[in-house]
């Protein structure tokens, strides 16, 4: 009997990796995708590579954005990129670059450009920002980056099965938190870390985003969404470094995802994408909303 490679928990994923002798999460994700879609591994990799190309185009376009229609997103991506090499910056050059790229993709999204929802539009900058910056700084091949994207999708499969990506159901923890967890595993695999370390990095990243509200001003995916993407990059890279150093999440990844469900159930609808709570009803938030209504945005 041929064993199924489908998995809906990190526990099952790690068991399959141990049985197969594979050292990369992406290997098992490709086998699972092959089982689900009947596509060949070559086709699956090509599909992932196509998405990486879209991510690169989104980043490049976003770096040129000067202002969204609402005016809430300006040239933050360009401003952050210009800080590369500034010795007064506290973040590493890699984090600055990755953050700038994340802001760029969100700028592209804000002006209705083409993006890859990763896993959502509101969190679309974290995965490309992290992967593309690392590719530039460490020279990873296109195939390695495509595989890393597949690894992030594997973590996403688990989150999507156990919980949700919907901020309307679970707040921004399900968007920014999920994306940070997904790419934490991806960049850890790029670094040559073990599957267990990769999953551990995901757990650390997600549990430090638990409880994050979704409170967009005027209901637009701009503020605070874009800046949270840069913070999400930093969370993912920090989580990967912690796992690399041997620091373990006390709570396993699957339980962290279930905890997100529990928190979601206890969240008031006001902070679950309704724009009726949090930053959305701050004095400034309401002023912006009223001004946008007047001009028809």
C-alpha positions in Angstrom: 0.0 0.0 0.0 1.4 3.4 -1.0 1.5 5.8 2.0 -0.4 9.1 1.7 1.8 12.2 2.0 -1.2 14.4 2.9 -0.7 16.2 6.3 -2.8 18.6 8.3 -0.6 19.0 11.3 3.0 19.6 11.9 3.2 16.4 13.9 2.1 14.4 10.9 4.4 16.5 8.6 7.5 15.7 10.8 6.5 12.0 11.0 6.4 11.8 7.2 9.7 13.6 6.9 11.3 11.1 9.3 9.9 8.1 7.5 11.0 9.4 4.1 14.4 10.3 5.3 14.0 13.8 3.7 15.7 16.8 5.2 13.5 19.4 3.6 9.9 20.2 4.3 9.4 21.2 0.7 10.0 17.6 -0.4 7.0 16.3 1.5 4.9 19.4 0.5 5.6 18.6 -3.2 4.6 15.0 -2.7 1.4 16.1 -1.0 0.6 18.6 -3.7 1.3 15.9 -6.3 -1.2 13.6 -4.6 -3.8 16.4 -4.4 -3.4 17.8 -7.9 -1.8 15.0 -10.0 0.8 17.6 -11.2 4.4 16.5 -11.5 7.1 17.8 -9.2 8.5 19.7 -12.1 5.1 21.4 -12.7 4.7 22.2 -9.0 8.2 23.8 -8.9 7.5 25.8 -12.1 4.2 27.0 -10.6 6.0 28.2 -7.4 8.7 29.8 -9.6 6.0 31.8 -11.5 4.7 33.1 -8.2 8.2 34.2 -7.2 8.4 36.2 -10.5 5.1 37.9 -9.7 6.4 38.7 -6.2 9.5 40.3 -7.8 7.4 42.4 -10.1 5.2 43.5 -7.3 8.1 44.5 -5.2 9.7 46.4 -8.1 6.5 48.3 -8.9 5.8 49.0 -5.2 9.2 50.6 -4.8 8.1 53.3 -7.2 4.7 54.1 -5.5 4.5 57.7 -4.3 1.0 57.7 -2.9 -2.1 55.6 -2.8 -5.5 57.0 -3.7 -6.3 57.5 0.0 -3.0 59.1 0.7 -2.4 56.8 3.7 0.4 54.9 1.9 3.2 57.1 0.5 6.8 56.2 -0.4 7.6 54.3 2.8 9.2 51.5 0.8 11.6 53.8 -0.9 12.4 55.7 2.3 13.3 52.4 4.1 15.4 51.2 1.2 17.4 54.5 1.3 18.3 53.6 4.9 20.5 50.7 3.7 24.1 51.5 4.7 23.0 54.1 7.3 25.1 53.3 10.4 22.5 54.8 12.7 19.9 52.2 11.9 19.4 49.5 14.5 18.2 46.7 12.3 20.6 44.6 10.2 20.9 45.5 6.5 19.1 42.3 5.6 16.1 43.2 7.8 16.0 46.7 6.4 16.0 45.4 2.8 13.4 42.7 3.6 11.3 45.3 5.3 11.6 47.7 2.4 10.5 45.0 0.0 7.6 44.0 2.2 6.5 47.7 2.2 6.9 47.7 -1.6 4.6 44.8 -2.1 2.0 46.4 0.1 2.4 49.7 -1.8 1.7 47.7 -5.0 -1.4 46.2 -3.4 -2.6 49.7 -2.3 -2.6 51.0 -5.8 -4.4 47.9 -7.2 -1.3 46.3 -8.7 -0.8 42.6 -9.1 0.3 40.7 -6.0 0.4 37.2 -4.7 -1.9 36.8 -1.6 0.5 35.2 0.8 -1.7 34.1 2.3 -3.9 37.2 2.1 -3.6 40.7 0.5 -3.1 42.2 3.9 -0.1 40.1 4.6 1.2 39.8 1.0 4.6 41.6 1.7 6.1 39.4 4.4 6.9 36.3 2.4 8.3 38.0 -0.7 10.1 40.6 1.4 11.9 37.9 3.4 12.7 35.5 0.5 13.8 38.0 -2.1 16.1 39.9 0.3 17.7 36.6 1.4 18.1 35.5 -2.2 20.0 38.8 -3.0 22.2 38.7 0.1 23.0 35.0 0.1 22.8 34.1 -3.6 20.1 31.4 -3.3 19.0 30.0 -6.7 15.6 30.6 -8.1 14.8 26.9 -7.5 15.8 27.2 -3.8 13.6 30.2 -3.4 10.7 28.4 -5.2 11.2 25.5 -2.8 11.2 27.9 0.2 7.9 29.3 -1.1 6.5 25.7 -1.2 7.7 25.2 2.4 5.8 28.3 3.5 2.7 26.9 1.7 3.1 23.6 3.7 3.0 25.6 7.0 0.0 27.5 5.5 -1.8 24.2 4.8 -1.6 23.3 8.5 -2.8 26.8 9.6 -5.6 26.7 7.0 -6.8 23.3 8.2 -6.6 23.9 11.9 -7.6 27.5 11.9 -8.2 30.3 9.3 -6.5 33.0 7.3 -9.6 35.2 7.7 -9.1 38.4 9.7 -12.9 38.7 9.8 -12.9 35.4 11.8 -9.7 35.7 13.8 -8.2 39.2 13.5 -4.8 40.1 12.1 -3.2 37.3 14.0 -4.6 35.0 11.2 -3.0 37.2 8.5 0.2 38.9 9.6 0.8 36.1 12.2 0.1 33.3 9.7 2.4 34.8 7.1 5.2 35.4 9.6 4.9 31.7 10.7 4.9 30.5 7.1 8.0 32.4 6.1 9.8 31.7 9.3 9.9 28.0 8.3 10.8 28.9 4.7 13.8 31.0 5.5 14.9 28.5 8.1 14.9 25.8 5.4 16.9 28.1 3.1 19.5 28.3 5.9 19.8 24.5 6.0 18.1 24.1 9.4 16.3 20.8 10.2 12.6 20.4 9.6 12.0 20.4 13.4 13.9 23.7 13.7 11.8 25.1 10.8 8.5 24.2 12.5 9.8 25.5 15.8 10.6 28.8 14.2 7.0 28.9 12.9 5.7 28.3 16.4 7.8 31.1 17.9 6.8 33.5 15.2 3.0 32.8 15.4 2.7 32.7 19.2 4.2 36.2 19.4 1.5 37.5 17.1 -1.4 35.9 19.0 -4.2 38.4 19.8 -3.3 40.9 17.0 -6.4 42.8 16.1 -7.6 43.7 12.6 -8.5 47.4 12.8 -7.9 48.9 9.3 -8.7 52.6 9.0 -11.6 53.3 6.7 -11.7 49.6 5.9 -8.7 49.9 3.5 -5.8 47.4 3.5 -3.3 50.2 4.2 -3.1 51.4 7.8 -1.9 49.7 9.9 -1.5 46.8 7.5 1.5 47.9 5.5 3.8 48.7 8.4 2.7 45.5 10.1 4.1 43.6 7.2 7.6 45.0 7.9 7.2 44.1 11.5 6.1 40.6 10.4 9.4 40.2 8.5 11.3 41.1 11.6 9.3 38.6 13.7 10.0 35.8 11.2 13.7 36.5 11.0 14.0 36.8 14.8 12.1 33.5 15.2 14.4 31.7 12.7 17.5 33.0 14.6 16.1 31.9 17.9 15.4 28.4 16.6 18.9 28.4 15.0 20.3 29.1 18.4 18.5 26.1 19.9 15.7 28.0 21.6 12.6 26.0 21.5 8.9 26.9 21.7 7.5 25.4 24.8 4.1 25.1 23.1 4.2 22.9 19.9 3.2 24.6 16.6 -0.2 22.7 16.3 -1.2 23.9 19.8 -0.2 27.4 19.0 -2.5 27.4 16.0 -5.3 26.0 18.1 -4.6 28.7 20.7 -5.2 31.2 17.9 -8.7 29.7 17.4 -9.4 30.1 21.1 -8.3 33.7 21.1 -10.4 34.4 18.0 -13.5 33.1 19.7 -12.9 35.5 22.5 -12.3 38.5 20.2 -15.0 41.1 20.0 -16.2 41.7 16.4 -15.0 45.3 16.7 -11.4 44.1 16.3 -12.1 41.5 13.6 -11.9 43.5 10.3 -15.1 45.5 10.9 -13.2 48.8 11.3 -15.4 49.5 14.3 -12.7 49.2 17.0 -9.0 49.8 17.7 -7.1 52.2 15.4 -10.0 52.4 13.1 -12.0 54.5 15.6 -9.1 56.5 16.9 -9.6 60.3 16.6 -7.2 60.3 13.6 -8.7 57.2 12.1 -12.2 58.7 12.1 -11.0 61.9 10.6 -9.3 60.1 7.8 -12.4 58.0 7.2 -14.6 61.0 7.1 -12.3 62.8 4.7 -12.2 59.8 2.3 -16.0 59.5 2.3 -16.2 63.2 1.3 -13.9 62.7 -1.7 -15.5 59.3 -2.6 -12.6 57.0 -1.9 
